[in-house]
Amino acid sequence: MSRLSATDLPTELLSYAKRENITQIIIGRSKSGFLKQTRHRSLSDELMQQAQGVSIHVMTATKSQPVATRFKFPKFSIGNLVSIPLTVAVAVLVGMVASHFLQLPNLSMIFLAAVLFCAITYGRWSGVIAAGLSFLAYNFFFIEPIYTFTVASPHELLALIIFLLVAVFTGGLAGRVREQSDAAVSRVRQVETLFDLSHKLSATVVIDDLMWVVATQAAATAKGHSIVLLKKDNDLAIVSGVPPEDSLGAADWTAARWCLSHGEIAGWNSQTLPNAQFQYHPMKSPHGVVGVVGVRPAGSELSSESRRMMEALLGQVSIALERTLLADDVAKARADAEGEKLRSALLSSISHDLRTPLASIIGSVSSLRSLQHKMTKPVRDDLLANIEEEANHLSRFVSNLLDMTKIEGGAIKLSNETIDVVEAVSTAIRRGRQTWPHRKIIATLPKNGVIVSGDAALLEQLVFNLIDNANKYAPTATPTIIGVEKVDNEIILKVEDEGIGIPPAELEHVFEKFYRVAQGDGRAPGTGLGLAICRGIATAMGGSIKAESPIAKGRGTRIVVSFPAKETT
């Protein structure tokens, strides 16, 4: 719905139709009285006279009576009623002083100035009343014979009548200019308010915050109280209010539910359930009516300006609601897609990394059981070593899954103790050499202890996972290089390998859960959780982790972990 405001309504209406590509206009018309028909043509007549390229359809009632023009008496404040005669009295006083000292031939300009002052200051009707009072005062005090309303000379009577007409005309014109100025100021204020509202709504992404903005703006628009109710589980729930409200009467609940179901205004000062304390307006979105806004103005009714602001407010809220609901849907869809991705990766990892070692173990056990007496001792030892290796691999696999679950669930409690990094790294290296006796590990560690705050067991697990990752993706004959150094106020831990490296576009992704660089059936064993666990441990200890590749001759990967150093006393 659009509201049009103009001095030439037919021209504005046709211009709006042209802008909006409207080709059909349907307008109602009632039967006019004789005097009204002789004064000017109706809106429908003007539209049909000016319309070009637009069809005008005039709808009339079968039995229509002339619509009586009701005069709406203007409202005046006590201050206005006192100021108007006081202004005319000042004009009389100025006229008397001027006539005594200056002998002016015509004092009507003084009263005309008083009329203009009242019209500009208090409005059009104040100017008309001031014109009438000035007419009487000018006649009584300055037209011979003075102190009577009798006019002796015909030319004085003509001048007096002309003064009255000019005063009424100029007073009405000045008052109309003031009203247009006030309307322009009001429109500017509305635009500023809507701009501020749109800025607040655009910065709001949470439904609860959005509803608080709506409640605050609705209360300011109505200059009273407001309440916001949202649809939840096929009913309404109070989510915000100014001042805060947590309960409503039976009439208000009925009016709010009626507004929700019908999408129309209900409640106080409306045609539906007017006994309610609030007037409820529907909040509409592409998904239908999602809630209602109730307002209770401090005055007897909502002004036309407040009603227009409420319509504009609800229009802005509809757009913000659509954006917020879409954002929620997108976030939910993204979370579902991420969850599905993780489930697929987990199932893929389990199907590959559990079945492979289990098949190897089962095959070795079956061979030992069926061919035990036919095998030589070296062959049996080799099968037993294979069973042990695959069982250790399964143990690490399950441990990684459990560790990742604990990190994401916040179940790991970090003990804040002083750790000698060299000692923790040395322990992890010894454990790695026991696990992979055929792999070469070169360590460059400082002689003096390097101290950080954190958990020694988790730091050891971090280093072991990095060694495990290097061994998976580098040839067996190449060494794994480990270094620890102190740079400024940081402890830097580096683990390098001479594998094929990581593509630059995937350096950040390798720390994601279940992510692997190699794809297909020839991928390296593991769950894709080792580096994700390392990042979780490093972050928990206040550090950071990153990958660098290639590091030499287009090959190799370096994982760099940084921790804040702890000052020793």
C-alpha positions in Angstrom: 0.0 0.0 0.0 1.3 3.4 -0.9 0.3 6.9 0.4 0.3 9.8 -2.0 0.4 13.4 -0.8 0.3 16.4 -3.2 -1.5 19.7 -3.9 -2.4 18.4 -7.3 -3.6 14.9 -6.5 -4.8 13.8 -10.0 -1.4 14.7 -11.6 0.5 13.0 -8.8 -1.7 9.9 -9.1 -1.2 9.6 -12.8 2.6 10.2 -12.4 2.7 7.4 -9.8 0.8 5.1 -12.2 3.3 5.9 -15.0 6.3 5.2 -12.7 4.8 1.9 -11.5 3.6 0.8 -15.0 0.0 0.8 -13.9 -2.5 0.6 -16.8 -5.8 0.2 -14.9 -7.2 2.6 -12.2 -10.4 1.8 -10.3 -11.9 4.7 -8.3 -15.0 5.1 -6.3 -17.3 8.0 -6.8 -20.3 9.2 -4.7 -23.0 11.6 -5.8 -22.0 15.2 -5.2 -24.2 18.1 -4.3 -25.1 20.9 -6.7 -22.9 23.4 -5.1 -19.9 21.1 -5.1 -20.4 20.3 -8.7 -20.5 24.0 -9.7 -17.3 24.8 -7.7 -15.0 22.2 -9.2 -14.9 18.8 -10.9 -14.4 15.6 -8.9 -11.2 13.5 -8.7 -12.6 11.0 -11.2 -13.4 13.8 -13.7 -9.9 15.2 -13.4 -8.4 11.7 -13.9 -10.4 11.0 -17.0 -9.6 14.4 -18.4 -5.8 14.1 -17.9 -5.3 10.3 -18.3 -3.3 9.1 -21.3 -2.6 5.4 -21.8 -4.4 4.5 -18.5 -7.9 3.1 -18.3 -10.0 4.8 -15.6 -12.9 2.7 -14.1 -15.4 4.7 -12.0 -17.4 2.7 -9.5 -20.7 4.2 -8.2 -23.3 2.9 -5.8 -26.7 1.8 -7.2 -28.5 4.1 -4.7 -26.2 6.8 -3.5 -27.0 9.9 -1.5 -25.1 13.1 -1.7 -22.3 13.1 0.8 -22.7 15.9 3.2 -19.6 17.9 3.8 -18.9 17.9 7.5 -16.9 20.9 8.8 -14.3 19.8 11.3 -13.7 22.6 13.7 -10.0 23.3 14.3 -8.5 22.5 17.6 -6.9 25.4 19.5 -4.8 25.3 22.7 -5.4 27.7 25.5 -2.1 29.4 24.6 -3.4 30.0 21.1 -6.7 31.4 22.3 -4.9 33.8 24.5 -2.1 34.8 22.0 -4.4 35.7 19.1 -6.4 38.5 20.8 -3.2 39.6 22.6 -1.5 40.0 19.2 -4.4 42.0 17.9 -4.3 44.2 21.1 -0.6 44.9 20.5 -1.5 45.9 16.9 -4.1 48.3 18.3 -1.6 49.8 20.7 1.0 50.2 18.0 -1.6 51.8 15.7 -2.6 54.3 18.4 1.0 55.3 19.1 1.7 55.5 15.3 -1.4 57.6 14.6 -0.6 60.0 17.4 3.1 60.7 16.5 3.3 59.9 12.8 -0.1 60.8 11.4 -0.1 57.7 9.1 -2.8 57.8 6.4 -3.6 54.0 6.6 -3.0 51.8 9.6 -4.4 48.6 8.1 -0.8 47.3 7.4 -0.2 47.1 11.1 -3.2 44.7 11.6 -2.2 42.8 8.4 1.2 42.2 10.0 -0.5 40.9 13.2 -2.6 38.5 11.0 0.5 37.2 9.3 2.3 36.7 12.6 -0.6 34.6 14.0 -0.9 32.6 10.8 2.8 31.8 10.6 3.2 31.1 14.3 -0.1 29.3 15.2 -1.5 28.1 11.9 -4.0 28.9 9.2 -7.1 29.1 11.3 -5.4 31.3 13.8 -4.7 33.7 11.0 -8.3 33.7 9.9 -9.5 34.4 13.5 -6.9 37.2 13.8 -8.2 38.6 10.5 -11.7 38.8 11.9 -10.5 40.4 15.2 -8.3 42.8 13.3 -11.3 43.8 11.1 -13.4 44.6 14.2 -10.6 46.3 16.1 -9.6 48.5 13.1 -13.2 49.5 12.6 -13.8 50.2 16.3 -10.6 52.2 17.1 -9.6 53.8 13.8 -12.6 54.2 11.5 -14.8 57.3 12.0 -16.9 57.5 14.0 -14.4 55.8 16.5 -15.4 53.5 19.3 -18.4 52.3 17.4 -18.8 49.7 14.7 -20.6 52.2 12.4 -18.9 53.3 9.2 -19.8 56.8 8.1 -18.1 57.0 4.6 -18.7 54.6 1.8 -15.1 54.5 0.8 -14.1 53.6 4.3 -16.6 50.7 4.2 -15.1 49.5 0.9 -11.5 49.8 2.3 -12.6 47.9 5.4 -14.1 45.1 3.4 -11.1 44.9 1.1 -8.9 44.7 4.2 -10.9 41.8 5.6 -10.6 39.9 2.3 -6.9 40.5 2.0 -6.3 39.7 5.7 -8.2 36.4 5.4 -6.5 35.5 2.2 -3.0 36.3 3.3 -3.5 34.8 6.7 -4.8 31.5 5.2 -1.9 31.5 2.7 0.7 32.1 5.4 -0.8 29.5 7.5 -0.8 27.0 4.6 2.9 27.8 4.1 3.5 27.1 7.7 1.6 23.8 7.6 3.6 22.7 4.5 6.8 23.7 6.3 5.8 21.6 9.3 4.9 18.7 7.0 8.3 18.9 5.3 10.0 18.9 8.7 7.9 15.9 9.7 8.8 14.1 6.5 12.5 14.8 7.1 12.2 13.5 10.6 10.5 10.4 9.4 13.2 9.8 6.8 15.9 10.2 9.5 14.1 7.8 11.8 13.6 5.2 9.1 17.3 5.6 8.1 18.4 5.1 11.7 16.0 2.1 11.9 17.3 0.5 8.7 20.9 0.9 10.0 20.0 -0.8 13.3 18.1 -3.6 11.5 20.9 -4.2 9.0 23.4 -4.6 11.9 21.1 -7.1 13.7 21.4 -10.8 12.9 19.7 -12.3 15.9 15.9 -12.5 16.2 15.9 -11.4 19.9 18.0 -8.3 19.2 15.8 -7.6 16.2 12.6 -7.7 18.3 14.2 -5.4 20.9 14.8 -2.8 18.1 11.2 -3.2 16.9 9.8 -2.7 20.4 11.9 0.3 21.1 11.1 2.0 17.8 7.4 1.1 18.1 7.2 2.7 21.6 8.9 5.8 20.2 6.6 6.0 17.3 3.4 5.6 19.4 4.9 7.8 22.2 3.8 5.2 24.6 4.1 1.5 25.4 4.8 -1.4 23.0 5.0 -5.1 23.1 6.3 -7.7 20.6 5.0 -11.3 20.3 6.4 -14.0 18.1 4.8 -17.1 16.8 6.1 -20.2 18.6 4.6 -23.7 18.4 1.4 -22.4 16.8 0.9 -19.8 19.5 2.3 -16.4 20.5 5.0 -15.7 23.1 6.1 -12.4 24.5 9.7 -11.7 23.4 10.1 -8.0 24.0 8.4 -4.9 25.3 8.9 -1.2 26.3 8.6 -1.1 29.2 9.2 -4.8 29.7 6.0 -6.8 29.9 5.6 -10.5 30.9 1.9 -10.9 30.9 -1.3 -9.8 29.1 -4.9 -9.8 29.8 -7.4 -12.2 28.2 -8.7 -9.5 25.8 -5.2 -8.7 24.6 -4.3 -12.3 24.1 -7.5 -12.8 22.0 -6.8 -9.6 20.0 -3.2 -10.7 19.4 -4.1 -14.2 18.2 -6.9 -12.7 16.0 -4.3 -10.4 14.4 -1.9 -13.3 13.9 -4.5 -15.5 12.2 -6.1 -12.8 10.0 -3.1 -10.6 9.3 -5.1 -7.4 10.2 -5.0 -4.8 12.9 -6.9 -5.7 16.0 -7.3 -4.5 19.6 -7.6 -1.0 21.1 -9.2 1.7 18.9 -9.9 -0.7 16.1 -13.0 -2.5 14.8 -12.0 -5.8 16.3 -11.8 -6.3 20.1 -11.4 -2.6 20.9 -11.5 -3.4 24.7 -7.8 -4.6 24.6 -5.2 -2.4 26.0 -2.9 -2.6 23.0 -3.5 -2.2 19.3 -1.9 -5.1 17.5 -0.3 -4.9 14.0 0.8 -8.0 12.1 4.5 -8.6 11.3 4.5 -10.2 7.9 7.3 -12.1 6.1 7.5 -14.3 3.0 6.7 -17.2 5.4 3.4 -15.5 6.5 2.6 -13.6 9.7 5.4 -14.5 12.1 4.3 -12.2 15.0 2.5 -9.1 16.1 3.5 -5.7 17.5 1.2 -4.1 20.1 1.3 -0.3 20.8 -0.5 1.8 23.4 -0.1 5.5 22.8 0.0 8.0 25.7 -2.8 10.0 24.0 -6.3 9.2 23.0 -5.4 7.8 19.6 -2.5 7.3 17.1 -1.9 10.4 15.0 -1.8 10.0 11.2 2.0 10.5 11.3 2.3 7.7 13.9 0.2 5.4 11.7 2.3 6.1 8.7 5.5 5.5 10.7 4.1 2.2 12.1 3.4 1.1 8.5 6.9 2.0 7.4 8.3 0.3 10.6 6.5 -2.9 9.8 7.7 -2.8 6.2 11.3 -2.5 7.3 10.8 -5.2 9.9 9.5 -7.5 7.2 12.6 -7.1 5.2 14.8 -7.6 8.3 12.9 -10.7 9.3 13.2 -12.2 5.8 17.0 -11.5 5.9 17.3 -13.0 9.5 15.3 -16.1 8.7 17.2 -16.6 5.5 20.5 -16.3 7.5 19.2 -18.8 10.0 18.2 -21.2 7.2 21.6 -20.8 5.5 23.4 -21.4 8.8 21.3 -24.5 9.5 21.9 -25.8 6.0 25.7 -25.1 6.3 25.7 -26.9 9.7 23.8 -29.8 8.2 26.1 -30.0 5.2 29.2 -29.9 7.5 27.7 -32.6 9.7 27.0 -34.7 6.7 30.5 -34.1 5.4 32.0 -35.2 8.7 29.8 -38.3 8.9 30.8 -39.3 5.4 34.4 -38.7 6.1 34.2 -40.6 9.4 32.5 -43.5 7.7 35.0 -43.5 4.9 37.9 -43.4 7.3 36.5 -46.1 9.5 35.7 -48.4 6.5 39.2 -48.0 5.1 41.4 -47.6 8.2 39.6 -50.2 10.4 39.0 -52.8 7.8 42.6 -52.8 6.4 44.4 -53.5 9.7 41.7 -55.9 10.8 42.0 -57.8 7.5 45.7 -58.0 8.0 45.4 -59.2 11.6 42.8 -61.8 10.6 44.9 -63.0 7.7 48.0 -63.3 9.9 46.2 -65.1 12.6 44.5 -67.5 10.1 47.9 -68.3 8.6 49.4 -69.0 12.0 46.6 -71.2 13.0 46.3 -73.3 9.8 50.0 -73.4 8.8 51.7 -73.1 12.2 53.7 -76.4 11.9 54.7 -75.8 8.3 56.1 -72.3 8.9 59.7 -71.5 9.8 60.4 -69.4 12.9 61.4 -66.3 10.9 58.0 -66.4 9.0 56.1 -66.8 12.3 58.0 -63.9 13.8 57.2 -61.8 10.8 53.5 -62.6 11.0 53.5 -61.8 14.8 55.3 -58.6 14.2 52.7 -57.7 11.5 49.9 -58.4 14.0 51.6 -56.2 16.6 52.1 -53.4 14.1 48.5 -53.4 12.9 47.2 -53.7 16.5 49.2 -50.6 17.4 47.9 -48.8 14.4 44.3 -49.6 15.5 45.1 -48.4 19.0 46.4 -45.1 17.6 43.3 -44.8 15.3 40.9 -45.2 18.2 42.9 -42.9 20.5 42.8 -40.2 17.8 39.1 -40.5 17.5 38.7 -40.3 21.3 41.1 -37.4 21.6 39.3 -35.4 18.9 36.0 -36.0 20.6 37.3 -34.8 24.0 38.8 -31.7 22.4 35.6 -30.7 20.7 33.5 -31.5 23.7 35.8 -29.6 26.1 36.4 -32.7 28.1 40.2 -32.3 28.1 41.2 -30.4 31.2 44.6 -28.6 30.7 46.8 -28.7 33.7 48.7 -25.4 33.9 52.2 -26.6 34.9 55.7 -25.7 34.0 57.0 -27.9 31.2 60.5 -28.5 29.9 59.9 -28.6 26.2 63.1 -30.5 25.5 62.2 -33.2 28.0 58.6 -33.6 26.5 60.0 -33.7 22.9 62.7 -36.2 23.9 60.1 -38.5 25.4 58.0 -38.3 22.2 61.1 -39.1 20.1 61.9 -42.2 22.2 58.3 -43.3 21.8 58.5 -42.7 18.1 61.7 -44.7 17.7 60.1 -47.6 19.5 57.0 -47.5 17.3 58.9 -47.0 14.0 62.4 -48.6 14.6 63.2 -48.5 10.9 62.7 -44.7 10.6 65.4 -42.2 11.2 64.7 -39.3 13.5 67.2 -36.4 13.7 66.7 -34.0 16.7 68.3 -30.6 17.2 67.5 -29.6 20.8 69.0 -26.8 23.0 71.1 -27.9 26.0 69.4 -25.5 28.4 65.8 -26.2 29.3 63.1 -24.3 27.4 60.1 -23.7 29.6 56.4 -23.2 28.7 53.1 -23.4 30.6 50.7 -26.2 29.8 50.2 -29.9 30.0 53.3 -32.2 29.5 51.3 -35.2 28.4 49.4 -33.2 25.7 52.6 -31.7 24.5 54.2 -35.1 24.1 51.1 -36.3 22.3 51.3 -33.3 19.9 55.0 -34.1 19.0 54.2 -37.8 18.6 51.3 -37.0 16.2 53.6 -34.8 14.1 56.2 -37.6 13.9 53.5 -40.0 13.0 52.2 -37.6 10.2 55.8 -37.2 8.8 56.4 -40.9 8.7 53.1 -41.5 6.8 53.8 -39.1 4.0 57.6 -39.4 3.5 59.6 -42.2 2.0 61.0 -44.8 4.5 64.6 -44.0 3.8 64.3 -40.2 4.5 64.7 -38.8 8.0 62.3 -36.9 10.1 63.9 -33.7 11.5 62.8 -32.2 14.8 64.1 -28.8 16.1 63.3 -26.6 19.1 64.5 -23.0 19.5 63.6 -19.8 21.4 62.9 -16.7 19.3 62.2 -13.6 21.3 59.4 -14.5 23.7 58.3 -17.6 21.8 59.3 -21.3 21.8 59.3 -22.6 18.2 58.9 -26.4 17.6 59.6 -27.6 14.0 59.0 -31.0 12.5 60.2 -31.6 8.9 60.0 -34.4 6.4 61.1 -35.0 2.9 57.8 -36.2 1.4 56.1 -34.9 -1.7 54.8 -31.8 0.2 51.5 -30.1 0.4 49.9 -27.9 -2.4 49.8 -24.3 -1.3 46.0 -24.1 -1.6 45.7 -26.9 1.0 48.1 -25.7 3.7 45.3 -24.5 5.9 42.9 -27.4 5.2 45.3 -30.0 6.5 44.3 -29.0 10.1 40.7 -29.7 9.5 39.1 -32.9 10.7 39.2 -35.9 8.4 41.1 -33.9 5.7 43.8 -35.6 3.7 45.9 -34.4 0.8 46.1 -37.8 -0.9 42.8 -39.0 -2.3 41.6 -42.4 -3.6 42.5 -45.9 -2.6 46.2 -45.2 -2.5 45.9 -42.7 0.4 48.1 -43.0 3.4 46.7 -44.8 6.4 45.2 -42.7 9.2 42.0 -40.9 10.2 42.9 -37.4 9.1 42.6 -36.4 12.7 46.3 -36.2 13.7 46.9 -32.6 12.7 43.5 -31.5 13.8 44.3 -32.8 17.3 47.7 -31.0 17.2 45.9 -27.7 16.4 43.5 -28.3 19.3 46.3 -29.0 21.7 48.4 -26.0 20.5 45.4 -23.6 20.8 44.5 -24.9 24.3 48.1 -24.2 25.4 47.9 -20.6 24.0 50.0 -21.4 20.9 49.5 -21.6 17.2 50.4 -24.1 14.4 51.0 -23.7 10.7 52.3 -25.8 7.7 55.0 -24.7 5.3 55.6 -26.5 2.0 57.6 -27.0 -0.1 60.8 -26.4 1.9 63.6 -27.7 -0.3 63.8 -28.6 -4.0 60.0 -28.5 -4.4 59.5 -31.2 -1.8 59.1 -31.6 1.9 56.7 -30.2 4.6 57.5 -28.3 7.8 55.0 -28.0 10.6 55.7 -25.1 12.9 54.3 -24.8 16.4 54.7 -21.7 18.5 54.2 -21.3 22.3 54.6 -18.3 24.5 57.7 -18.8 26.6 57.5 -18.8 30.4 60.0 -16.6 32.2 62.1 -18.5 34.7 62.8 -16.9 38.1 
